[in-house]
Amino acid sequence: MPKPRHAMTLTPALAGFCLALALVGLVLATSCAGSARPGKPEPGKPEPTKPEPPKAISPEEQRIVALGEADKLLQAGNAEAAAASLASLAAAQPESTDLKLLKAAALASAEKLPQARAEIDAVLGLEPANPKALVMAANLARFAGDDKARKAYLERGLAAAPGDAAVLAGWGQLRLDQDNWKGAEDFFRRSIAADPANPEAPLGLGQSLYRQARYPEAEEALGKAIALDPGSPFAYSDRSKTYYQEGKYKEALADAGAAIERDKASSWLWLDRGRMYLSGDRKEEALADFAMAIKLEPDYFLPYVYRAGLLEEKGQDEAAAADYRTILRLEPDYWYAHESLGAVAFRLGLWPEAAASFKSTFAKAQDRYEYAILAGLALLRSGKPVEARTWAASIAPTVDRDKDGIYWLMLRLIQDQNDQSSELELKLQALKSLDTKTAMLFYLSEYWLFRGKPEIATKYLLLAREMRRYDCLEYRLLQPELKRLGVPESRG
């Protein structure tokens, strides 16, 4: 199954813990108070003959410096080193629950969830009503997919601190994940009222408003989130989607780029911008972004889906086939990739692979007899007439002959493997659907190629091409067959 992706901001699950210092409400100084830096001597004054002795740093100042260094490590993505640093600091100050929570947050960022949970549980053992610990425990439960525990922690937090901004935001995120957009909006507004300086609440508010299609309000909320936390990619990413829905394509791309600048390692951000490029018909730029998304997260199937489709459009079937095979390795039940790989393999003359792919497609859409027919034809073209006969004989009895009689006739032709096609050809002439007529002409051409009559096959292929049903699957298969038969490509 695909990895879970949340509401609007589709980010790695543990990204929130990278703001560990904000989670526990600690304010860090950017430099040590009282530790003056040496400056240049004033003009006309002699330089001191020897340096002044360094000023002593108090334990609290040492703590602030250590926290600052841990924060830098977290922001740089080195969560394990931050956890180790915070562990030493917590050991030196065992009475500080905030330090224990910081350590837990760093461990969670390093994806050491059991250790993080143990730290939080230790805090809750001493302070069962600590709202910060309860919110962090709820977040861990969320990432673990334990909705029952998550709700229980948040209920405890609301009971202990009904006006706590982080608790209210936690409830907002829960409602957001439950697709309860109005409920999420209410909690996030309450969180903003409790702490207007916390960027988490306007970010969540923007997401809930977006889901309600209240785009101008969402844009405003996300703008406030950006103003409060301009270094975070999430609000930029979400506002880019809001701009896109408002038709502000230029602004949407600018925000998508700003999100990437703030987190170049997020495959989802590259994928998101690639899709925007694709919708604007900027296909080469889209391809580049999809390639970067794949490079960053090679085991996620969705960027391959978009890239494979573009490669098909460019006529790069071998490369597209490789992407479709990767998609099916990662997501075996992804129906679209079975169909697309079948089509690409058919065009490339990879008949066994085409047959297998169309069989898999038919297994997932058993009212779509075209896939069964294409599988049978690919078996014929691969030199397996007995297997093709057996396959067609297994499918033909399932067809409603009153509703889908022409498909039944084609399957019977594959089953019988004779030259008795007159009834099918007569029925074909009466078809009103040009897509179905194109498909049947193509099927007959493939059948006659198997029967060793390329001149008849060519006639049917040319008739199918004249239909110009560009979106029809079978139309997209015929040009390589004409090329193999030596017929020049149509310029129409």
C-alpha positions in Angstrom: 0.0 0.0 0.0 1.2 3.6 -0.6 2.7 5.4 2.3 0.2 7.5 4.3 0.1 11.1 3.3 -1.7 13.6 5.4 -4.3 16.3 4.4 -2.5 19.1 2.5 1.0 19.1 3.9 2.3 15.8 2.7 5.6 15.5 4.7 7.5 12.8 6.4 5.7 11.6 9.5 8.2 12.7 12.0 8.9 16.2 10.6 7.0 17.9 13.4 9.5 16.7 16.0 12.3 18.5 14.3 10.9 21.6 16.0 11.4 20.0 19.4 12.5 23.2 21.1 9.4 25.0 20.1 7.3 22.0 21.3 8.4 22.4 24.8 8.2 26.1 24.8 11.9 26.9 25.4 13.3 30.2 24.1 17.0 30.0 23.2 19.4 32.9 23.0 21.4 33.2 19.9 24.5 33.9 22.0 25.6 33.6 25.6 24.4 36.5 27.8 27.3 38.5 29.2 30.0 36.9 27.1 31.1 40.0 25.2 33.0 39.4 22.0 36.3 41.3 21.4 35.9 44.1 18.9 38.3 46.4 17.1 40.1 49.0 19.2 38.7 52.5 18.9 40.8 54.9 16.8 43.6 56.6 18.8 43.5 54.1 21.6 46.3 51.6 22.1 45.6 47.9 21.9 45.7 46.1 25.3 49.0 44.6 26.0 47.4 41.2 27.0 44.0 39.7 26.5 41.4 40.0 29.2 40.6 36.7 31.0 37.5 34.9 29.7 34.4 35.7 31.6 33.0 32.8 33.6 29.8 31.2 32.1 27.1 30.3 34.5 25.4 26.8 34.5 22.3 28.4 33.0 24.3 30.0 30.2 26.0 26.7 29.6 22.6 25.1 29.4 21.4 27.6 26.9 24.5 27.1 24.7 24.0 23.3 24.9 20.4 23.7 23.9 21.3 25.9 21.0 23.8 23.4 19.7 21.2 20.6 19.9 18.8 22.8 18.1 21.3 23.4 15.3 21.9 19.6 15.0 18.1 19.1 14.8 17.7 21.7 12.1 20.6 20.2 10.2 18.9 16.8 10.2 21.3 15.2 12.6 18.7 14.0 15.1 20.9 11.2 16.5 23.7 13.6 17.5 21.1 16.0 19.0 19.6 13.2 21.0 23.0 12.2 22.3 23.8 15.8 23.3 20.4 16.2 25.0 20.8 12.9 26.8 24.0 14.2 28.4 22.3 17.5 29.3 19.3 15.7 30.8 21.5 13.4 32.8 23.2 16.5 34.3 19.9 18.0 35.2 17.6 15.0 36.1 15.0 17.3 37.6 14.2 19.0 34.3 11.2 17.4 32.5 11.6 19.9 29.6 15.0 18.4 28.9 13.6 14.9 29.0 10.9 15.9 26.5 13.5 17.5 24.2 15.5 14.3 24.3 12.3 12.4 23.4 11.6 14.7 20.5 15.1 14.3 19.2 14.8 10.5 19.5 11.5 10.6 17.6 13.2 12.7 14.9 15.8 10.0 14.6 12.9 7.5 14.3 13.8 5.8 17.6 10.2 5.7 18.6 10.3 3.1 21.4 13.1 5.1 23.2 11.2 8.3 22.6 8.0 6.8 24.1 10.0 5.6 27.1 11.2 9.1 27.8 7.7 10.5 27.6 6.3 7.8 29.7 8.9 8.5 32.4 7.8 12.2 32.4 4.1 11.2 32.6 4.9 8.8 35.4 6.1 11.8 37.4 3.7 14.4 36.0 0.6 12.7 34.6 -1.1 16.0 33.7 1.9 17.5 31.9 0.3 18.9 28.7 3.5 19.1 26.8 4.2 15.4 27.5 0.6 14.4 26.7 0.7 16.3 23.3 4.0 14.6 22.4 2.6 11.2 23.4 -0.4 11.9 21.2 1.9 12.7 18.3 3.8 9.5 18.8 0.6 7.6 18.8 -0.4 9.3 15.6 2.7 8.3 13.9 2.3 4.7 15.1 -1.3 4.7 13.8 -2.8 4.2 17.2 -5.8 6.4 17.0 -7.3 5.2 20.3 -4.2 6.0 22.3 -3.8 9.3 20.5 -7.4 10.4 21.4 -6.9 9.3 25.0 -3.8 11.4 25.4 -5.5 14.4 23.9 -8.5 14.0 26.2 -6.2 13.9 29.2 -4.5 17.0 27.9 -7.8 18.9 27.4 -8.9 17.9 30.9 -5.6 19.1 32.4 -5.1 22.3 30.4 -8.2 23.2 28.4 -6.7 26.5 27.3 -3.3 25.1 26.3 -2.5 26.1 22.7 -0.5 22.9 21.9 -3.3 20.7 23.2 -5.9 22.6 21.2 -3.7 22.3 18.1 -3.3 18.6 18.7 -7.1 18.3 18.7 -7.2 20.3 15.5 -4.8 17.9 13.8 -6.9 15.0 15.0 -10.0 16.5 13.5 -8.0 17.3 10.3 -6.9 13.6 10.0 -10.5 12.6 10.5 -11.6 14.8 7.6 -13.7 16.9 10.0 -12.7 20.2 8.5 -15.1 22.4 10.5 -14.1 20.7 13.8 -10.4 21.2 12.9 -11.1 24.9 12.1 -12.7 25.4 15.5 -9.8 23.9 17.5 -7.1 25.7 15.5 -8.9 29.1 16.0 -9.0 28.4 19.7 -5.3 27.5 19.6 -4.5 30.8 17.9 -6.5 32.7 20.5 -4.5 30.9 23.2 -1.1 31.6 21.6 -1.0 33.9 18.5 2.7 33.4 18.2 2.5 29.6 17.6 2.8 28.9 13.8 1.4 25.4 14.1 -2.2 26.7 14.6 -2.5 29.0 11.6 -0.9 26.3 9.5 -3.5 23.8 10.5 -6.2 26.5 10.1 -5.1 27.1 6.6 -5.3 23.4 5.8 -8.8 23.1 7.2 -10.0 26.1 5.3 -8.4 24.8 2.1 -10.4 21.6 2.5 -13.5 23.6 2.8 -12.6 25.4 -0.5 -12.4 28.7 1.4 -9.2 29.6 -0.5 -8.8 33.3 0.3 -9.2 32.6 4.0 -6.7 29.7 3.7 -4.3 31.9 1.9 -4.5 34.5 4.7 -4.0 31.9 7.5 -1.0 30.3 5.7 0.5 33.7 5.2 0.4 34.2 9.0 2.0 30.8 9.5 4.8 31.8 7.1 5.3 35.2 8.9 5.6 33.3 12.2 7.9 30.6 10.9 9.5 31.7 7.6 12.0 28.9 7.6 9.5 26.1 7.5 8.6 24.5 4.1 5.1 23.3 5.1 3.1 26.5 5.0 4.8 27.5 1.7 3.8 24.1 0.3 0.3 24.4 1.4 -0.1 28.0 0.3 1.2 27.0 -3.2 -1.7 24.6 -3.5 -4.1 27.4 -2.3 -2.7 29.8 -4.9 -3.1 27.1 -7.6 -6.8 26.6 -6.7 -7.2 30.4 -7.0 -5.7 30.4 -10.5 -2.5 32.1 -9.3 -0.2 29.9 -11.2 2.9 32.1 -10.9 2.5 32.6 -7.2 1.8 28.8 -6.7 5.1 27.9 -8.4 7.0 30.5 -6.4 5.8 29.1 -3.2 6.4 25.5 -4.3 10.0 26.6 -5.1 10.3 28.3 -1.7 9.2 25.1 0.0 11.9 23.2 -1.8 14.5 25.7 -0.9 13.7 25.1 2.7 13.7 21.3 2.5 15.5 20.1 -0.6 15.5 16.5 0.8 11.7 16.2 0.7 10.7 14.1 -2.3 7.0 15.1 -1.9 7.8 18.8 -2.4 9.6 18.0 -5.7 6.7 15.8 -6.8 4.2 18.5 -5.9 6.0 21.1 -8.0 6.4 18.6 -10.8 2.7 18.2 -10.9 2.2 21.9 -11.1 4.7 22.1 -14.0 2.8 19.3 -15.7 -0.5 21.1 -15.4 1.1 24.1 -17.0 2.4 22.0 -19.8 6.0 22.6 -18.8 6.8 18.9 -19.3 10.6 19.0 -19.3 10.7 20.9 -15.9 8.1 18.4 -14.6 10.3 15.5 -15.7 13.3 17.0 -13.9 11.3 17.4 -10.7 9.8 13.8 -10.9 13.4 12.5 -11.4 14.5 14.4 -8.3 11.6 13.0 -6.3 12.6 9.5 -7.4 16.2 10.0 -6.5 15.3 11.2 -3.0 12.7 8.5 -2.3 13.2 5.6 -4.8 10.7 3.3 -3.0 7.7 5.6 -3.4 5.6 4.7 -6.5 3.8 8.0 -7.3 6.6 9.9 -9.0 7.2 7.0 -11.3 3.5 7.1 -12.3 3.8 10.7 -13.5 7.2 10.2 -15.1 6.2 7.1 -17.0 3.2 8.8 -18.5 5.4 11.7 -19.7 8.0 9.2 -21.1 5.2 7.5 -23.0 4.1 10.8 -24.5 7.7 11.4 -25.7 7.7 8.0 -27.3 10.3 6.6 -24.9 8.6 3.3 -24.4 11.6 1.4 -23.1 12.1 3.9 -20.3 8.4 4.1 -19.6 8.3 0.3 -19.4 11.1 0.3 -16.8 9.1 2.8 -14.7 5.9 0.8 -14.9 7.8 -2.3 -13.8 9.1 -0.4 -10.8 5.6 0.8 -10.0 4.3 -2.8 -10.0 7.2 -3.9 -7.9 6.4 -1.2 -5.3 2.5 -1.3 -5.8 1.5 -4.7 -7.3 -2.2 -3.8 -7.1 -1.9 -0.5 -9.0 -4.3 -1.2 -11.8 -3.2 1.7 -14.1 0.3 0.4 -14.3 -0.8 -3.1 -15.4 -2.7 -1.6 -18.3 0.1 0.8 -19.2 2.8 -1.8 -19.1 0.6 -4.0 -21.3 0.3 -1.2 -23.9 4.0 -0.3 -23.8 5.0 -4.0 -24.1 2.6 -4.5 -27.0 4.1 -1.5 -28.8 7.6 -2.9 -28.2 6.6 -6.3 -29.4 7.3 -7.8 -26.0 4.4 -10.2 -26.4 4.7 -12.4 -23.3 4.9 -9.4 -21.1 2.0 -7.7 -22.9 -0.1 -10.9 -22.4 0.7 -11.1 -18.7 0.0 -7.5 -18.1 -3.3 -7.5 -19.9 -4.3 -10.6 -18.0 -3.6 -8.9 -14.8 -5.5 -5.8 -15.9 -8.6 -8.0 -16.8 -8.4 -9.7 -13.4 -9.0 -6.3 -11.8 -11.7 -5.1 -14.3 -13.6 -8.2 -15.4 -16.2 -6.3 -17.3 -13.6 -4.8 -19.6 -13.3 -7.5 -22.3 -10.9 -5.5 -24.4 -8.1 -6.5 -21.9 -9.0 -10.2 -22.3 -8.9 -9.8 -26.1 -5.6 -8.0 -26.0 -4.1 -10.7 -23.8 -5.3 -13.4 -26.2 -3.9 -11.5 -29.2 -0.5 -11.0 -27.4 -0.5 -14.8 -26.8 -1.1 -15.4 -30.5 1.7 -13.0 -31.4 4.1 -14.7 -29.0 3.6 -18.0 -30.7 1.4 -19.6 -28.1 -1.9 -20.4 -30.0 -2.9 -23.2 -27.6 -2.5 -21.0 -24.6 -4.5 -18.3 -26.4 -7.2 -20.7 -27.3 -7.5 -21.9 -23.6 -7.5 -18.3 -22.4 -10.3 -17.2 -24.8 -12.3 -20.3 -24.1 -12.2 -19.5 -20.3 -13.5 -15.9 -20.9 -16.0 -16.2 -23.7 -18.7 -18.0 -21.6 -18.8 -15.1 -19.2 -19.7 -12.5 -21.8 -23.3 -11.2 -22.0 -23.9 -11.8 -25.7 -26.8 -9.4 -25.9 -24.9 -6.6 -24.4 -21.3 -7.4 -25.6 -21.8 -9.7 -28.5 -19.0 -8.2 -30.6 -16.5 -8.9 -27.8 -17.8 -12.5 -27.6 -17.3 -12.9 -31.4 -13.7 -11.7 -31.1 -13.0 -14.0 -28.3 -14.5 -16.9 -30.2 -12.3 -16.1 -33.2 -9.2 -16.3 -30.9 -10.6 -19.5 -29.5 -11.4 -21.2 -32.9 -8.5 -19.7 -34.8 -10.1 -20.0 -38.3 -11.0 -17.6 -41.1 -14.7 -17.3 -40.2 -14.7 -13.6 -39.3 -17.7 -12.5 -41.6 -20.2 -12.3 -38.7 -17.9 -10.1 -36.7 -17.1 -7.9 -39.7 -20.8 -7.3 -40.4 -21.5 -6.4 -36.7 -18.5 -4.1 -36.8 -20.0 -2.1 -39.7 -23.1 -1.4 -37.6 -21.2 0.0 -34.6 -22.0 3.5 -33.6 -19.1 4.0 -31.2 -16.0 5.1 -33.1 -13.8 4.0 -30.2 -15.2 0.5 -30.3 -15.0 0.4 -34.1 -11.3 1.5 -33.9 -10.7 -1.2 -31.3 -12.3 -4.0 -33.3 -10.4 -3.0 -36.5 -7.2 -3.2 -34.5 -8.1 -6.6 -33.1 -8.8 -8.0 -36.5 -5.5 -6.6 -37.8 -3.6 -8.5 -35.1 -5.6 -11.6 -35.7 -4.7 -11.6 -39.4 -1.1 -11.0 -38.6 -1.1 -14.1 -36.6 -2.8 -15.9 -39.5 0.0 -14.8 -41.8 -2.0 -12.4 -43.9 -0.2 -9.0 -43.5 -2.1 -7.4 -46.4 -5.4 -7.9 -44.7 -3.9 -6.7 -41.4 -2.6 -3.6 -43.0 -6.0 -2.8 -44.5 -7.6 -2.9 -41.1 -4.8 -1.0 -39.4 -5.2 1.8 -41.9 -8.9 1.9 -41.4 -8.4 2.1 -37.7 -5.9 4.9 -38.1 -8.4 6.9 -40.2 -10.7 7.0 -37.2 -8.2 9.3 -35.4 -9.5 8.2 -32.0 -6.3 9.5 -30.3 -7.4 8.7 -26.7 -8.4 5.1 -27.6 -6.0 2.5 -26.2 -6.0 0.5 -29.4 -5.3 3.6 -31.5 -2.1 4.1 -29.5 -1.0 0.6 -30.3 -1.4 0.6 -34.1 1.4 2.9 -35.2 4.2 0.5 -34.2 2.5 -2.3 -36.1 2.2 -0.2 -39.2 5.9 0.7 -38.8 6.8 -3.0 -38.6 4.8 -3.6 -41.7 6.7 -0.8 -43.5 3.8 1.7 -43.7 4.9 5.3 -43.3 3.6 7.3 -40.3 0.5 9.4 -41.0 1.1 13.2 -41.0 -2.5 14.0 -40.4 
